[in-house]
Amino acid sequence: MGTWHGKMVPAAGATVVGAIPTFVFRFEMSKKGEFTGFVDLPDYGAKDIPIDNMGIVDGSFIFEIPSFKADFKGKLADKEIVGELKNKAVANAPSDSLTLIKGEYVAQTYKLNLPKETMNQLLGQWNGQVTIQTASLTTVFRFEMSGNGDFVGFIDSPDQGAKGIPITDANLSDGKLTLKVASVSGEFKGKIASDKIVGDWTQAGLNASTPVTLNKGAYVAPVYKLTLPKESMDQLSGKWNGKMASWDGKSDPSDLIFRFEKAKNGDFKGFVDMPAQGTTGMPVTEATLSNGKLTLKIKAAMAVEFKGQLSGDKLVGEWVTAGAKGISLSLTKEKP
């Protein structure tokens, strides 16, 4: 029970893109009295990724992280678990070492050394759109003073449910601001002009830089009001749980949740959670219902639609990502 954390040590010869991740594991009792586990990746802004199939085998503590296609096996002591993390997605992949220490995790502080005038200019929030493949994602840069007086920065991706990805380095040269984000091998370069920063974002895995304009000010999430007949809204209102098959058809299905609710002002809204990816609150931007067939458009890293038949407490259809074959998805409404 409690929190355990440790930094993975890659196997000899392994290629690592971005920062070597720190894992934070939390083991707790649910309200139903069930022993549960979750993993957070603070360097990536991901939280509450579920752990499955925990147990003790031949004196070793074992569990699975389905979304990573990974198994953990380690020796449990009083304040330490010495073990290995194995990637099941790659045949014959060597295991990475992972030693976990019991205790609350304190994230590393990355002090950004910039001229005082620049720090004062940057303080606060800046937001803009970053185009990744076919999707335009809102990105929020936050600059603030830490409790001990250090100037620090973070990136949030509201559309992906990621928050608090640390900006690890910053410098100002010839009037151009450079910000580095080690966890994703990302870099932003731009010029500050009053209440705008105009520049480019580059990241490992992207073929070219992406132009970005950041506007100063707090990010206000758009409200996507879903217009449906009242009877349909009443039928949809609540939480729907389902299992979605993996993209390759070889891994275990992962949980997917639809949530529909009415705001205080009467607006009907919808959200999608993917716990295995640590993603919550992806907004449903549009909903249509015709002859019992429900179509939902979802704002995610790539354009996504769900098309299915609504019947009683069942939603049966397909999860369709742009440019990919649809994946069967069946959801059941959770009883209040």
C-alpha positions as CSV (number, residue, x, y, z in Angstrom):
1,M,0.0,0.0,0.0
2,G,1.2,3.5,-0.8
3,T,3.4,5.2,-3.4
4,W,6.6,3.8,-4.9
5,H,8.8,5.4,-7.5
6,G,11.9,4.8,-9.6
7,K,13.7,5.6,-12.8
8,M,14.0,2.9,-15.4
9,V,17.5,1.8,-16.4
10,P,17.4,0.7,-20.1
11,A,18.9,-2.6,-21.1
12,A,22.4,-2.5,-22.5
13,G,22.3,-1.4,-26.2
14,A,18.7,-0.1,-26.0
15,T,17.8,3.0,-28.0
16,V,15.9,5.6,-25.9
17,V,14.1,8.5,-27.5
18,G,13.5,11.4,-25.1
19,A,14.1,11.3,-21.4
20,I,14.4,8.0,-19.5
21,P,11.1,7.9,-17.7
22,T,10.4,8.0,-14.0
23,F,7.6,5.7,-12.9
24,V,5.4,6.4,-9.9
25,F,3.3,3.5,-8.8
26,R,0.3,3.8,-6.4
27,F,-1.3,0.9,-4.6
28,E,-4.5,1.5,-2.8
29,M,-7.9,0.1,-1.7
30,S,-10.9,1.1,-3.8
31,K,-14.2,2.2,-2.3
32,K,-15.4,-1.4,-3.1
33,G,-12.6,-2.8,-1.0
34,E,-10.6,-4.0,-4.0
35,F,-6.8,-3.8,-4.1
36,T,-5.9,-1.6,-7.1
37,G,-2.8,-0.1,-8.7
38,F,-2.0,2.8,-11.0
39,V,1.1,4.3,-12.6
40,D,1.9,7.9,-13.3
41,L,4.5,9.2,-15.7
42,P,5.2,12.8,-14.4
43,D,7.7,13.5,-17.2
44,Y,4.9,13.0,-19.8
45,G,2.0,14.5,-17.9
46,A,0.2,11.1,-17.7
47,K,-1.7,9.9,-14.6
48,D,-3.8,7.1,-13.3
49,I,-2.8,4.4,-15.9
50,P,-4.2,1.2,-14.6
51,I,-2.2,-1.9,-13.5
52,D,-3.6,-5.3,-13.9
53,N,-3.1,-9.0,-12.8
54,M,-1.1,-8.3,-9.7
55,G,0.1,-11.3,-7.7
56,I,2.9,-13.1,-5.9
57,V,4.6,-15.9,-7.9
58,D,7.6,-17.8,-6.5
59,G,8.2,-15.1,-4.1
60,S,8.2,-12.3,-6.7
61,F,5.7,-9.5,-7.0
62,I,4.3,-9.3,-10.5
63,F,1.8,-7.2,-12.4
64,E,1.0,-6.0,-16.0
65,I,0.7,-2.5,-17.5
66,P,-1.7,-3.3,-20.4
67,S,-1.3,0.1,-22.1
68,F,2.5,-0.3,-22.2
69,K,2.3,-4.0,-23.2
70,A,4.7,-4.5,-20.3
71,D,5.2,-6.9,-17.4
72,F,6.9,-6.1,-14.1
73,K,8.5,-8.7,-11.8
74,G,10.4,-7.8,-8.7
75,K,11.4,-8.8,-5.2
76,L,9.4,-7.0,-2.5
77,A,11.2,-5.8,0.6
78,D,10.2,-3.4,3.3
79,K,11.0,-0.1,1.5
80,E,12.2,-1.4,-1.9
81,I,11.1,-3.4,-4.9
82,V,14.0,-4.5,-7.1
83,G,12.7,-5.7,-10.4
84,E,12.6,-5.6,-14.2
85,L,10.1,-4.2,-16.7
86,K,9.7,-6.3,-19.9
87,N,8.3,-5.0,-23.2
88,K,6.0,-7.7,-24.6
89,A,5.4,-5.8,-27.8
90,V,8.9,-6.6,-29.1
91,A,9.9,-10.2,-29.5
92,N,13.0,-11.3,-27.4
93,A,13.4,-7.7,-26.1
94,P,15.7,-7.6,-23.0
95,S,14.2,-6.4,-19.7
96,D,14.9,-3.0,-18.4
97,S,15.9,-2.6,-14.7
98,L,13.5,-0.8,-12.5
99,T,14.0,-0.4,-8.7
100,L,11.2,1.2,-6.8
101,I,11.6,3.1,-3.5
102,K,8.6,3.5,-1.2
103,G,7.6,7.1,-0.5
104,E,6.0,10.1,-2.1
105,Y,7.6,11.2,-5.3
106,V,9.0,14.8,-5.5
107,A,9.4,15.9,-9.1
108,Q,12.7,17.3,-10.2
109,T,12.7,21.1,-10.6
110,Y,14.1,22.4,-13.8
111,K,15.2,26.0,-13.1
112,L,15.0,28.1,-16.2
113,N,17.8,30.6,-16.4
114,L,16.6,33.6,-18.3
115,P,17.1,37.4,-18.0
116,K,14.8,38.9,-15.3
117,E,13.0,41.1,-17.9
118,T,12.2,38.0,-20.0
119,M,11.0,36.0,-17.0
120,N,8.6,38.9,-16.0
121,Q,7.4,39.0,-19.6
122,L,6.8,35.2,-19.7
123,L,5.1,34.8,-16.3
124,G,1.6,33.3,-16.8
125,Q,-0.1,31.2,-19.4
126,W,0.4,31.2,-23.2
127,N,-1.8,29.0,-25.5
128,G,-2.0,28.1,-29.2
129,Q,-2.6,25.4,-31.7
130,V,0.0,22.7,-32.7
131,T,-0.8,20.6,-35.7
132,I,0.4,17.0,-35.3
133,Q,-0.3,14.9,-38.4
134,T,-3.9,15.6,-39.2
135,A,-5.0,17.0,-35.8
136,S,-4.8,20.5,-34.4
137,L,-4.2,20.3,-30.7
138,T,-4.4,23.0,-28.1
139,T,-1.1,23.5,-26.3
140,V,-0.6,25.6,-23.1
141,F,2.7,26.9,-21.9
142,R,2.8,27.9,-18.2
143,F,5.5,29.9,-16.6
144,E,5.6,30.4,-12.8
145,M,7.8,30.9,-9.7
146,S,8.2,27.7,-7.6
147,G,7.9,27.7,-3.8
148,N,11.6,28.3,-3.4
149,G,11.7,31.1,-5.9
150,D,12.9,29.3,-9.1
151,F,11.5,30.3,-12.4
152,V,9.9,27.1,-14.0
153,G,7.8,26.2,-17.0
154,F,5.4,23.4,-18.0
155,I,3.3,22.3,-21.0
156,D,-0.3,21.1,-20.9
157,S,-2.2,19.4,-23.7
158,P,-5.8,19.7,-22.7
159,D,-7.1,17.8,-25.7
160,Q,-5.0,14.8,-24.7
161,G,-5.6,15.0,-20.9
162,A,-1.8,15.6,-20.3
163,K,-0.8,18.2,-17.7
164,G,2.5,19.4,-16.2
165,I,5.1,18.2,-18.7
166,P,8.2,20.0,-17.6
167,I,10.1,22.5,-19.8
168,T,13.7,21.3,-19.0
169,D,15.8,24.1,-20.5
170,A,15.4,27.7,-21.8
171,N,17.6,30.3,-23.3
172,L,17.4,33.7,-25.0
173,S,19.8,34.5,-27.9
174,D,19.5,37.3,-30.5
175,G,15.9,37.9,-29.3
176,K,14.9,34.3,-30.0
177,L,13.5,32.2,-27.1
178,T,14.4,28.5,-27.2
179,L,12.5,26.0,-24.9
180,K,13.4,22.3,-24.7
181,V,11.1,19.5,-23.5
182,A,13.4,16.5,-22.9
183,S,10.6,13.9,-22.3
184,V,9.3,14.2,-25.8
185,S,12.5,15.3,-27.5
186,G,10.7,18.5,-28.3
187,E,11.9,22.1,-28.9
188,F,10.1,25.4,-29.4
189,K,11.9,28.4,-30.9
190,G,10.2,31.7,-31.2
191,K,10.3,35.5,-30.8
192,I,8.4,37.3,-28.1
193,A,6.4,40.3,-29.3
194,S,4.2,41.8,-26.6
195,D,1.4,39.4,-26.0
196,K,2.5,36.9,-28.7
197,I,5.3,34.4,-29.2
198,V,5.6,33.3,-32.9
199,G,7.8,30.4,-33.7
200,D,8.1,26.7,-34.6
201,W,7.8,23.4,-32.8
202,T,10.0,20.4,-33.6
203,Q,9.8,16.9,-32.1
204,A,11.3,13.5,-32.5
205,G,9.2,11.5,-35.0
206,L,7.9,14.5,-36.9
207,N,9.2,15.0,-40.4
208,A,9.2,18.8,-40.2
209,S,8.8,21.7,-37.8
210,T,5.3,23.1,-37.1
211,P,4.6,26.8,-37.0
212,V,3.0,27.9,-33.7
213,T,1.6,31.2,-32.4
214,L,1.2,31.4,-28.7
215,N,-1.2,34.1,-27.3
216,K,-0.8,35.3,-23.7
217,G,-3.7,34.6,-21.4
218,A,-5.3,31.7,-19.5
219,Y,-6.6,28.9,-21.7
220,V,-10.4,28.7,-21.6
221,A,-11.7,25.3,-22.8
222,P,-14.3,25.5,-25.6
223,V,-17.8,24.4,-24.8
224,Y,-19.0,21.7,-27.2
225,K,-22.8,21.7,-26.7
226,L,-24.3,18.5,-28.1
227,T,-27.7,19.0,-29.7
228,L,-29.9,15.9,-29.6
229,P,-33.5,15.2,-28.9
230,K,-34.3,15.3,-25.1
231,E,-35.3,11.6,-25.1
232,S,-31.9,10.7,-26.6
233,M,-30.0,13.0,-24.1
234,D,-31.8,11.3,-21.2
235,Q,-31.0,7.9,-22.6
236,L,-27.3,8.8,-23.1
237,S,-26.8,10.7,-19.8
238,G,-24.4,8.8,-17.5
239,K,-21.3,6.7,-17.8
240,W,-20.7,4.0,-20.5
241,N,-18.0,1.4,-20.1
242,G,-16.5,-0.6,-22.9
243,K,-13.4,-2.6,-24.1
244,M,-11.7,-1.7,-27.3
245,A,-9.5,-4.2,-29.1
246,S,-5.8,-3.3,-29.7
247,W,-4.7,-1.8,-33.0
248,D,-2.7,-4.9,-33.9
249,G,-5.3,-7.3,-32.7
250,K,-2.6,-9.1,-30.6
251,S,-2.8,-7.3,-27.2
252,D,-5.5,-7.4,-24.6
253,P,-8.5,-5.0,-25.1
254,S,-8.3,-1.7,-23.2
255,D,-10.9,0.2,-21.3
256,L,-12.7,3.0,-22.9
257,I,-15.3,5.2,-21.2
258,F,-18.0,7.6,-22.6
259,R,-19.4,10.2,-20.2
260,F,-22.4,12.3,-20.9
261,E,-23.7,15.0,-18.6
262,K,-25.7,18.2,-18.3
263,A,-23.9,21.3,-17.2
264,K,-25.4,23.8,-14.7
265,N,-26.5,26.0,-17.5
266,G,-28.3,23.1,-19.2
267,D,-25.7,22.4,-21.9
268,F,-25.4,18.7,-22.8
269,K,-21.8,17.6,-23.1
270,G,-19.8,14.4,-23.7
271,F,-16.3,13.2,-22.9
272,V,-14.1,10.2,-23.6
273,D,-11.6,8.6,-21.1
274,M,-8.9,6.1,-22.1
275,P,-7.5,5.0,-18.7
276,A,-4.8,2.8,-20.2
277,Q,-3.2,5.9,-21.8
278,G,-3.8,8.1,-18.8
279,T,-6.1,10.2,-20.9
280,T,-9.2,11.8,-19.5
281,G,-11.8,14.3,-20.7
282,M,-11.3,14.2,-24.5
283,P,-14.3,16.3,-25.6
284,V,-17.1,15.0,-27.8
285,T,-17.4,17.9,-30.2
286,E,-20.4,16.8,-32.2
287,A,-23.2,14.3,-31.9
288,T,-25.9,13.2,-34.3
289,L,-28.6,10.5,-34.0
290,S,-30.6,9.2,-36.9
291,N,-32.7,6.0,-36.9
292,G,-31.1,4.9,-33.7
293,K,-27.6,5.3,-35.1
294,L,-25.4,7.5,-33.0
295,T,-22.3,9.4,-34.5
296,L,-19.8,11.1,-32.2
297,K,-16.9,13.2,-33.2
298,I,-14.1,13.3,-30.7
299,K,-11.2,15.7,-30.4
300,A,-8.0,13.7,-30.0
301,A,-4.4,13.5,-31.4
302,M,-6.0,12.3,-34.6
303,A,-9.5,12.8,-35.9
304,V,-11.8,10.2,-34.3
305,E,-15.4,9.1,-34.7
306,F,-17.6,6.6,-33.1
307,K,-20.5,5.3,-35.1
308,G,-22.9,2.9,-33.4
309,Q,-26.4,1.7,-32.7
310,L,-28.0,3.0,-29.5
311,S,-30.4,0.5,-28.0
312,G,-31.4,0.6,-24.3
313,D,-28.3,0.4,-22.2
314,K,-26.1,-0.8,-25.1
315,L,-24.0,1.1,-27.6
316,V,-22.5,-1.1,-30.3
317,G,-20.4,0.2,-33.1
318,E,-17.0,1.1,-34.4
319,W,-14.2,3.4,-33.2
320,V,-12.8,5.0,-36.4
321,T,-9.5,6.9,-36.6
322,A,-8.6,8.9,-39.7
323,G,-6.8,6.7,-42.2
324,A,-7.3,3.5,-40.2
325,K,-9.7,0.6,-40.2
326,G,-12.5,0.8,-37.7
327,I,-12.3,-1.1,-34.5
328,S,-15.3,-2.8,-33.0
329,L,-16.5,-1.2,-29.7
330,S,-19.4,-2.2,-27.5
331,L,-20.3,-0.2,-24.4
332,T,-22.8,-0.8,-21.6
333,K,-24.4,2.0,-19.5
334,E,-23.3,1.9,-15.9
335,K,-26.2,1.7,-13.4
336,P,-26.4,4.7,-11.0
